[in-house]
Amino acid sequence: KPVEVPQVEYVDHHTHVPVQKHRQVPMIQTEQQFVDVPQVQVIEKIVDVPVQKQVQVPMITKVQKP
């Protein structure tokens, strides 16, 4: 009696793996720089401003009698 033997198929999947390269990265150093900040001095001078009042002056008209 013949027996069926299952056929096995091998499938190779090739996965592309990127090549990693090592690179030299330069180190960047920052230095603190001190800057002179000019000082601002505020001098306040108080000046008296005279208050001007408005006064109503009555108009006088002269009538001459003939």
Phi and psi in degrees as GROMACS dihedral restraints (atoms count N, CA, C in turn):
[ dihedral_restraints ]
;  ai    aj    ak    al  type     phi  dphi    fc
    3     4     5     6     1   -79.0    20    10
    4     5     6     7     1   142.8    20    10
    6     7     8     9     1  -111.2    20    10
    7     8     9    10     1   137.0    20    10
    9    10    11    12     1   -84.8    20    10
   10    11    12    13     1   125.9    20    10
   12    13    14    15     1  -104.5    20    10
   13    14    15    16     1   123.5    20    10
   15    16    17    18     1   -68.4    20    10
   16    17    18    19     1   138.7    20    10
   18    19    20    21     1   -85.0    20    10
   19    20    21    22     1   134.0    20    10
   21    22    23    24     1  -103.8    20    10
   22    23    24    25     1   128.2    20    10
   24    25    26    27     1  -114.4    20    10
   25    26    27    28     1   127.8    20    10
   27    28    29    30     1   -98.6    20    10
   28    29    30    31     1   125.2    20    10
   30    31    32    33     1  -117.3    20    10
   31    32    33    34     1   119.1    20    10
   33    34    35    36     1   -91.5    20    10
   34    35    36    37     1   125.8    20    10
   36    37    38    39     1  -101.8    20    10
   37    38    39    40     1   118.2    20    10
   39    40    41    42     1   -92.1    20    10
   40    41    42    43     1   120.9    20    10
   42    43    44    45     1  -103.5    20    10
   43    44    45    46     1   130.3    20    10
   45    46    47    48     1   -80.2    20    10
   46    47    48    49     1   119.7    20    10
   48    49    50    51     1  -106.7    20    10
   49    50    51    52     1   120.2    20    10
   51    52    53    54     1   -68.8    20    10
   52    53    54    55     1   145.3    20    10
   54    55    56    57     1   -83.2    20    10
   55    56    57    58     1   129.3    20    10
   57    58    59    60     1   -94.8    20    10
   58    59    60    61     1   128.3    20    10
   60    61    62    63     1  -108.2    20    10
   61    62    63    64     1   144.2    20    10
   63    64    65    66     1   -94.3    20    10
   64    65    66    67     1   127.9    20    10
   66    67    68    69     1  -120.3    20    10
   67    68    69    70     1   149.8    20    10
   69    70    71    72     1   -85.1    20    10
   70    71    72    73     1   122.2    20    10
   72    73    74    75     1  -104.4    20    10
   73    74    75    76     1   123.8    20    10
   75    76    77    78     1   -70.8    20    10
   76    77    78    79     1   143.9    20    10
   78    79    80    81     1   -85.6    20    10
   79    80    81    82     1   132.9    20    10
   81    82    83    84     1  -107.4    20    10
   82    83    84    85     1   124.6    20    10
   84    85    86    87     1  -111.0    20    10
   85    86    87    88     1   134.9    20    10
   87    88    89    90     1  -111.3    20    10
   88    89    90    91     1   138.6    20    10
   90    91    92    93     1  -109.1    20    10
   91    92    93    94     1   148.3    20    10
   93    94    95    96     1   -81.1    20    10
   94    95    96    97     1   137.1    20    10
   96    97    98    99     1  -119.1    20    10
   97    98    99   100     1   129.6    20    10
   99   100   101   102     1   -93.5    20    10
  100   101   102   103     1   132.0    20    10
  102   103   104   105     1  -120.2    20    10
  103   104   105   106     1   135.9    20    10
  105   106   107   108     1   -76.3    20    10
  106   107   108   109     1   124.9    20    10
  108   109   110   111     1  -100.5    20    10
  109   110   111   112     1   123.2    20    10
  111   112   113   114     1   -69.0    20    10
  112   113   114   115     1   140.7    20    10
  114   115   116   117     1   -88.1    20    10
  115   116   117   118     1   135.6    20    10
  117   118   119   120     1  -105.3    20    10
  118   119   120   121     1   125.8    20    10
  120   121   122   123     1  -110.4    20    10
  121   122   123   124     1   125.8    20    10
  123   124   125   126     1  -103.1    20    10
  124   125   126   127     1   123.3    20    10
  126   127   128   129     1  -113.3    20    10
  127   128   129   130     1   119.0    20    10
  129   130   131   132     1   -97.8    20    10
  130   131   132   133     1   132.3    20    10
  132   133   134   135     1  -118.6    20    10
  133   134   135   136     1   124.4    20    10
  135   136   137   138     1   -94.0    20    10
  136   137   138   139     1   124.9    20    10
  138   139   140   141     1  -116.6    20    10
  139   140   141   142     1   131.5    20    10
  141   142   143   144     1   -79.0    20    10
  142   143   144   145     1   126.9    20    10
  144   145   146   147     1  -109.3    20    10
  145   146   147   148     1   119.7    20    10
  147   148   149   150     1   -68.0    20    10
  148   149   150   151     1   139.5    20    10
  150   151   152   153     1   -86.2    20    10
  151   152   153   154     1   126.4    20    10
  153   154   155   156     1  -101.7    20    10
  154   155   156   157     1   124.0    20    10
  156   157   158   159     1  -101.1    20    10
  157   158   159   160     1   143.3    20    10
  159   160   161   162     1   -96.6    20    10
  160   161   162   163     1   127.7    20    10
  162   163   164   165     1  -115.1    20    10
  163   164   165   166     1   135.3    20    10
  165   166   167   168     1   -83.7    20    10
  166   167   168   169     1   123.5    20    10
  168   169   170   171     1  -102.0    20    10
  169   170   171   172     1   124.8    20    10
  171   172   173   174     1   -71.6    20    10
  172   173   174   175     1   143.2    20    10
  174   175   176   177     1   -84.2    20    10
  175   176   177   178     1   131.3    20    10
  177   178   179   180     1  -113.2    20    10
  178   179   180   181     1   125.1    20    10
  180   181   182   183     1  -113.8    20    10
  181   182   183   184     1   135.4    20    10
  183   184   185   186     1   -98.1    20    10
  184   185   186   187     1   129.3    20    10
  186   187   188   189     1  -112.7    20    10
  187   188   189   190     1   122.7    20    10
  189   190   191   192     1   -93.0    20    10
  190   191   192   193     1   133.2    20    10
  192   193   194   195     1   -89.4    20    10
  193   194   195   196     1   137.2    20    10
